[in-house]
Amino acid sequence: MNQSSPFRPPDRQRLDEQIAAAIADAILDGAFPPGSTLPPERELAEQFGVNRTSLRQGLARLQHMGLIEARQGSGNVVRDPGGLTHPAVVEALVRKLGPDFLVELLELRAAFGAFIGRLAAERGTPDDARALRAALAAVGAAETSEARQEADLAFFSVLIHATRNRALGLLYRWVEQAFGGREHELTAAYDDADTVVTELRAIADAVLAHDASTAAATVESYLRASALRMVASYKETVPRLGTQSRRPKQLFGEPSRRVDRDES
């Protein structure tokens, strides 16, 4: 790759994903401001050390994300990332802005909690109850943090389905998808099996009892507690975040010794 290139070296993702991520980072860094044009395909291919086919697949991803627009006669024109809501763009913002933006996403996720719990308790069917029990059992049976993380996602998928609110499901999935392929940076949040299982069991018990107020409180409490664990995991997994000159934003506006435990 050209030494003067504004693009980061690609990692072990698929080649088109590497290219798209590198260009997205360069755009978010300001190397290509809104309205500017990316270098010609031949030059980009040389900088990345790839063929034109792989490059075009990467550019197609950026077009799908809405970060660039292909204009005949002008090339690939950069759009304003601040006005975009594609999950992949949000994931790129998490990567570039670090824990502050992650905190904002997790605050939004937690805000759905009471609504999810209340509607699931009020609208859940016998089929939902069976699915929720099975999802909880899968969490309990998970033997690794990675498996618990996947089981937790499946548990909430069942829970949200029980709300019978498609818009809520879309919004919640949008927030989750914003993490893109970076879920591994949050996996340590699931290290404590007893805590995760106990908290999810409290949710399931309230929903299965059709206790809407308790279900609302337990889901919100879990999403807040898991958010604190996720921020701590993210900071530990991405060492560069610990070297920032200013302290990251406090989750939910409250001090948390868990989140800041590695700060002096």
Residue pairs with C-beta under 8 A, 6 or more apart in sequence:
1 7
1 9
1 47
1 48
1 49
2 46
2 47
5 47
6 26
6 29
6 31
6 32
7 22
7 23
7 25
7 26
7 47
7 48
8 21
8 22
8 25
8 26
9 22
10 18
10 19
10 21
10 22
10 48
11 18
13 21
13 181
15 50
15 54
15 57
15 58
16 54
16 57
16 58
16 60
16 61
17 58
17 61
17 181
18 58
19 48
19 50
19 54
19 55
19 57
19 58
19 59
19 61
20 58
20 59
20 61
20 62
20 65
20 88
21 92
21 95
22 48
23 38
23 44
23 58
23 59
23 62
23 67
23 68
24 62
24 65
24 67
24 88
24 89
24 92
25 92
25 95
25 96
26 32
27 67
27 68
27 78
27 81
28 81
28 92
28 93
28 96
29 96
32 38
32 78
33 78
34 78
34 79
34 80
34 81
35 77
35 78
36 77
36 78
37 74
37 75
37 76
37 77
37 78
38 44
38 59
38 68
38 75
38 76
38 77
38 78
39 47
40 75
41 52
41 55
41 56
41 59
42 52
44 55
45 51
45 52
45 54
45 55
48 54
48 55
59 68
59 70
59 76
61 88
62 68
62 76
63 69
63 70
63 76
64 86
64 88
65 84
65 86
65 88
65 89
66 79
66 84
66 86
66 89
67 78
67 79
67 81
67 84
67 89
68 76
68 77
68 78
68 79
69 76
69 77
69 79
70 76
70 77
71 77
81 89
81 92
81 93
85 174
87 174
87 177
87 178
87 180
88 180
90 105
90 178
91 177
91 178
91 179
91 180
91 181
91 182
92 180
93 101
94 101
94 102
94 105
94 178
94 179
94 180
94 182
95 182
98 238
98 241
98 244
98 248
99 231
99 234
99 235
99 241
99 248
99 249
100 248
100 249
102 230
102 231
102 234
103 227
103 231
103 248
103 249
103 250
103 251
104 249
105 175
105 178
105 179
106 223
106 227
106 230
106 231
106 251
107 227
107 251
107 252
108 175
109 172
109 175
109 176
109 223
109 227
110 220
110 223
110 224
110 227
110 252
112 168
112 171
112 172
112 175
112 223
113 216
113 219
113 220
113 221
113 222
113 223
113 224
114 216
114 217
114 219
114 220
115 163
115 165
115 168
115 216
116 156
116 159
116 160
116 163
116 168
116 172
116 219
117 159
117 203
117 206
117 207
117 212
117 214
117 215
117 216
117 217
117 218
117 219
117 220
118 212
118 213
118 215
118 216
119 162
119 163
119 164
119 165
119 168
120 128
120 159
120 160
120 162
120 163
120 207
120 215
120 219
121 206
121 207
121 209
121 210
121 211
121 212
121 214
121 215
121 216
122 210
122 212
123 162
123 163
123 164
124 132
124 162
124 207
124 208
124 210
125 162
128 158
128 161
128 162
129 207
129 208
131 158
131 161
131 162
132 155
132 158
132 159
132 162
132 204
132 207
132 208
133 204
133 208
135 151
135 154
135 155
135 157
135 158
135 159
136 155
136 197
136 200
136 201
136 204
138 151
138 154
138 155
139 148
139 151
139 152
139 155
139 196
139 197
139 200
140 197
141 151
142 148
142 150
142 151
142 193
145 187
145 188
145 190
145 191
146 184
146 187
146 190
148 190
148 193
148 196
149 183
149 186
149 187
149 189
149 190
152 190
152 196
152 200
152 226
153 176
155 200
156 172
159 203
159 207
159 219
160 168
160 169
160 172
161 169
162 207
163 169
179 186
184 237
185 233
185 234
185 237
185 238
186 230
186 233
186 234
186 237
187 233
187 237
188 229
188 232
188 233
188 236
188 237
189 226
189 229
189 230
189 232
189 233
190 196
190 229
192 229
196 226
199 218
199 221
199 222
199 225
199 226
200 222
202 218
202 222
203 215
203 218
203 219
203 222
206 214
206 215
206 217
206 218
207 215
224 251
224 252
227 251
227 252
228 251
228 256
228 258
228 259
229 258
231 248
231 251
231 259
232 258
232 259
232 261
234 241
235 241
235 242
235 248
235 259
235 262
236 262
241 248
242 262
242 263
247 260
247 263
248 259
250 256
250 259
251 259
